[in-house]
Each structure stands twice: as C-alpha cells, then as structure tokens.
Amino acid sequence: MPDFLLTALLAGVAVALVAGPLGSFAVWRRMAYFGDTLAHSALLGITFGLLIGINLNLAVAIGCLLLALILVAMQNNRFLATDTLLGILSHSTLALGLICVSLFSDTRIDLLAYLFGDILSVNKLDLITIWLTSCVVIVGLIWLWRPLLAITVHEELAQVEGIPVNKVRTALMLLMALVIAIAMKVVGVLLITALLIIPAASSRRLTHSPETMAVVASLLGALAVGLGLYASYLWDSPAGPSIVLAAAILFALTLTKKQAL
C-alpha cells in the first residue's frame, strides 16, 4: 500500500471512530441540521485564518467552536424555531464563506478540496492533529456519556435529577464542532454531516443498545473509509465522495434488516 494511502486511511479511521458515537447522538437528538450548519461555517474559519495568517486547520476549529457557542446562545433565547434558525445560519454562512474565500484572488486556495475533502493530501502533522483531537473527543464522550444519554431520553427529567442540561448540551455541540473541524480534511464541508449521520443510521438498524450502536457506527464508518479509499485508488474517483457513497451503500444493505433501536 502506498504511504499516502496508508496515511489517508489512518486519518479517515480516526475521524470515523469518533464520528460514530457523536453521529449516534446526532441521530437520537435529530441534530443533523446542526452539523450541517457547523460544517458550512468552516469556510468562514478559512477566511479568518487567511486574514490573520494562522494555520487554516486551527482557524476552522476556532470558527466551528465559536459558531457552536453562538448557536447555543441563540437557541436558549428561543426567538426562532431551532430548525428555522439553523436553516438561515447554514446557508448564510456557506454563502458568506464562499464569497470571502473567492475574494482572496492572490491566495492560492483549492476550494474543491475544502468543499469535498482532500484526504489523500493528509500529511503526518495533519494525521497527528486528527488523532489527538479524536482522542480528546473520545475522552470527553466517555466522561459525559451518562449525562448525555439522560438528556437525550428526557431533558426535563434529567434536570430534575440534577444534571446541568445546558452545560451538557453545550459540551456535546463543542465536541461535534471539533470533529467537524478535523473531518473537513477527510470528506469536505459539503459531506461532513453524511459521515456523521449515515454510519449511525446504519448502526441503529443493527443494534439494541446505545453503547453497541455507537461502537458499530464507528466500525461501519471505518469500513466506509476503507472501501471508499479503495474505490478511489482503483477507479481514480474523488476520495471524499467515494467514502460517503460507500457509507450510503452500507446503509442500503442494512435496510434488509428490521430496525433494532
């Protein structure tokens, strides 16, 4: 196996492992649109990084985290329905990001790589960053697992039991923002949510407990990464979309089984 393909596989597996449990919560809590909004805002992070001259991956992470906090604040005010608010912010941030990036005519930017991913260009520093971030998110999920399950089942009851619902919900959104920031390199802005949602939706049809669903979602995501990269290498197709298509095919195969969760 070529070195660049092995590096890409390791990066994709790192993202898939942490996207599994996060995607499970996204499915349970119907947060797919939230993931889309954060992913679309990543282009604004790129603009921010270009303006102040910092690492673009760091800029994307900062941008996603800031937008996650803004979304939490706006949701708490409840001046708009959540899906309406997310719909407005999702498309507005994507449009603004595309316009801002295009204004940097003197800066050489591969816009398609950010929109659809460029996993084959992942270097060793990117790989280390992706694995470190994934480990941080996994530790955070393990620490928050029971409170997250409690607020997912019934927020009001969880609050009565003394669980700080707003803090736990905010932590979940921040963890998702970190994963979206590192996943952009793998599948791109437009396909990130698919990597979160499709393996989790597939796993939901195969498992009977939250913990098992999270683990199987991670494994299915890793399998989709491997199959997608193999297809990309074999047929010279775009790697990011190939990974998402592989995940979709795996989901289609699970449709033959009755849903478990």
Secondary structure, 3 states (H helix, E strand, C coil): CCHHHHHHHHHHHHHHHHHHHHHHHHHHCCCHHHHHHHHHHHHHHHHHHHHHCCCHHHHHHHHHHHHHHHHHHHHHHCCCCHHHHHHHHHHHHHHHHHHHHHCCCCCCCCHHHHHHCCHHHCCHHHHHHHHHHHHHHHHHHHHHHHHHHHHHHCHHHHHHCCCCHHHHHHHHHHHHHHHHHHHHHHHCCCCHHHHHHHHHHHHHCCCCCHHHHHHHHHHHHHHHHHHHHHHHHHHCCCHHHHHHHHHHHHHHHHCCCCCCC
